């Protein structure tokens, strides 16, 4: 039986066709979305060059089955984040619980059976998750949008709603969600337990087949309460969006920033930050704390399994950022952050 949500604020069901902007904008040309600061499309020649430049295969760490997970209950004004793997986090803020880009399948690919195989199991078992008030889905790449996981969350776990970018609605409704909210960049809406959710820009792209490139929108999320703000970046290359997000929201209390899947730079720089870029983004945001993600789960690119963590430590020293302000999370270990100073 799905868990009961006695205090969740469930938004009205949306059964419309996918929502797209009515007129062209700085990221919509009338047919497809695009990035205002960089071109992420690649030619067949570049794709072939990337294929030939494959790096060393990851050596999976010794298998460690997840320990039973006991979620903490943050105090008023506190934020708790738990890294489950890749871009999947449990965010607990203001009495609400959010799951970001949930992927529980063994492969990041079609049907959960094709594509790169995960080298670490999800650090929190599905059965051990607390009641989830909403899923925050950044974009439709397979290591972020996993259809089997979404179906399980909607139909077995009873998660009532999902927030995502424009164009992703039909797939979310097929997964079984009761309320689907397709958002454009800077769209904002009230969330569960008095939170506020804003979909914010990212420099990336979308597709699940060879024929739907940039037909749905990508982005990140800012989740706010009166006492705290959490930013989940999704996937992004380094770009002016980070400074703009920091300007609009003031100091971000906790920023979840990707540090992996960045080699080779001639191919990946536009759409994936490397650790040095992530530290620059941390500074642009004015984040009080940042937490690394998008590493050590699926081998998507050529760098080694531990390279992002080593490079992050180097980048923090090089840019004179206190390592205590940009953490590498343990898999499955809740991290608690205090409210912002008055």
VENZI-V306491 format. One record per residue. N is the residue number from 1. RES is the residue in one letter. PSI is psi as a letter, one per 20 degrees, with the letter a starting at -180 (* if undefined). Layout:
<<N | RES | PSI> <N | RES | PSI>>
This chain:
<<1 | X | p> <2 | X | q> <3 | X | q> <4 | X | q> <5 | X | m> <6 | X | h> <7 | X | j> <8 | X | p> <9 | X | o> <10 | X | p> <11 | X | q> <12 | X | q> <13 | X | q> <14 | X | o> <15 | X | j> <16 | X | r> <17 | X | r> <18 | X | q> <19 | X | p> <20 | X | q> <21 | X | q> <22 | X | h> <23 | X | q> <24 | X | q> <25 | X | a> <26 | X | i> <27 | X | j> <28 | X | p> <29 | X | j> <30 | X | i> <31 | X | g> <32 | X | q> <33 | X | q> <34 | X | r> <35 | X | p> <36 | X | i> <37 | X | i> <38 | X | q> <39 | X | o> <40 | X | i> <41 | X | q> <42 | X | q> <43 | X | r> <44 | X | h> <45 | X | g> <46 | X | h> <47 | X | g> <48 | X | h> <49 | X | h> <50 | X | g> <51 | X | h> <52 | X | i> <53 | X | k> <54 | X | q> <55 | X | a> <56 | X | q> <57 | X | q> <58 | X | q> <59 | X | o> <60 | X | q> <61 | X | r> <62 | X | p> <63 | X | p> <64 | X | o> <65 | X | q> <66 | X | p> <67 | X | q> <68 | X | p> <69 | X | p> <70 | X | n> <71 | X | q> <72 | X | r> <73 | X | o> <74 | X | q> <75 | X | r> <76 | X | p> <77 | X | i> <78 | X | q> <79 | X | p> <80 | X | p> <81 | X | p> <82 | X | p> <83 | X | o> <84 | X | h> <85 | X | q> <86 | X | d> <87 | X | j> <88 | X | o> <89 | X | q> <90 | X | o> <91 | X | p> <92 | X | o> <93 | X | p> <94 | X | k> <95 | X | i> <96 | X | q> <97 | X | p> <98 | X | q> <99 | X | p> <100 | X | p> <101 | X | m> <102 | X | p> <103 | X | o> <104 | X | i> <105 | X | r> <106 | X | i> <107 | X | q> <108 | X | m> <109 | X | a> <110 | X | p> <111 | X | j> <112 | X | j> <113 | X | i> <114 | X | r> <115 | X | a> <116 | X | p> <117 | X | p> <118 | X | q> <119 | X | i> <120 | X | p> <121 | X | r> <122 | X | p> <123 | X | i> <124 | X | p> <125 | X | q> <126 | X | g> <127 | X | h> <128 | X | i> <129 | X | q> <130 | X | r> <131 | X | p> <132 | X | p> <133 | X | h> <134 | X | q> <135 | X | p> <136 | X | o> <137 | X | o> <138 | X | h> <139 | X | a> <140 | X | j> <141 | X | q> <142 | X | h> <143 | X | j> <144 | X | h> <145 | X | o> <146 | X | o> <147 | X | g> <148 | X | h> <149 | X | g> <150 | X | g> <151 | X | g> <152 | X | g> <153 | X | g> <154 | X | g> <155 | X | h> <156 | X | g> <157 | X | i> <158 | X | k> <159 | X | p> <160 | X | h> <161 | X | q> <162 | X | p> <163 | X | p> <164 | X | r> <165 | X | r> <166 | X | p> <167 | X | i> <168 | X | i> <169 | X | g> <170 | X | g> <171 | X | h> <172 | X | h> <173 | X | h> <174 | X | h> <175 | X | h> <176 | X | j> <177 | X | p> <178 | X | h> <179 | X | p> <180 | X | p> <181 | X | o> <182 | X | p> <183 | X | q> <184 | X | r> <185 | X | p> <186 | X | i> <187 | X | q> <188 | X | q> <189 | X | q> <190 | X | p> <191 | X | a> <192 | X | q> <193 | X | k> <194 | X | j> <195 | X | r> <196 | X | p> <197 | X | p> <198 | X | p> <199 | X | p> <200 | X | q> <201 | X | q> <202 | X | q> <203 | X | n> <204 | X | b> <205 | X | r> <206 | X | q> <207 | X | q> <208 | X | i> <209 | X | r> <210 | X | i> <211 | X | j> <212 | X | k> <213 | X | p> <214 | X | k> <215 | X | i> <216 | X | q> <217 | X | q> <218 | X | r> <219 | X | a> <220 | X | a> <221 | X | q> <222 | X | p> <223 | X | p> <224 | X | q> <225 | X | r> <226 | X | h> <227 | X | i> <228 | X | r> <229 | X | p> <230 | X | p> <231 | X | p> <232 | X | o> <233 | X | i> <234 | X | c> <235 | X | p> <236 | X | q> <237 | X | r> <238 | X | p> <239 | X | r> <240 | X | i> <241 | X | h> <242 | X | g> <243 | X | h> <244 | X | g> <245 | X | g> <246 | X | h> <247 | X | g> <248 | X | h> <249 | X | i> <250 | X | a> <251 | X | p> <252 | X | p> <253 | X | g> <254 | X | p> <255 | X | p> <256 | X | o> <257 | X | p> <258 | X | q> <259 | X | i> <260 | X | r> <261 | X | l> <262 | X | i> <263 | X | q> <264 | X | q> <265 | X | h> <266 | X | h> <267 | X | g> <268 | X | i> <269 | X | h> <270 | X | h> <271 | X | i> <272 | X | p> <273 | X | q> <274 | X | r> <275 | X | h> <276 | X | h> <277 | X | g> <278 | X | h> <279 | X | h> <280 | X | g> <281 | X | g> <282 | X | g> <283 | X | g> <284 | X | h> <285 | X | h> <286 | X | k> <287 | X | p> <288 | X | g> <289 | X | q> <290 | X | q> <291 | X | p> <292 | X | q> <293 | X | a> <294 | X | l> <295 | X | q> <296 | X | j> <297 | X | g> <298 | X | p> <299 | X | o> <300 | X | h> <301 | X | a> <302 | X | i> <303 | X | q> <304 | X | r> <305 | X | h> <306 | X | i> <307 | X | g> <308 | X | h> <309 | X | g> <310 | X | g> <311 | X | h> <312 | X | g> <313 | X | g> <314 | X | g> <315 | X | h> <316 | X | g> <317 | X | g> <318 | X | h> <319 | X | j> <320 | X | l> <321 | X | p> <322 | X | p> <323 | X | h> <324 | X | i> <325 | X | i> <326 | X | n> <327 | X | q> <328 | X | o> <329 | X | q> <330 | X | q> <331 | X | o> <332 | X | j> <333 | X | o> <334 | X | p> <335 | X | p> <336 | X | p> <337 | X | p> <338 | X | r> <339 | X | q> <340 | X | q> <341 | X | q> <342 | X | *>>
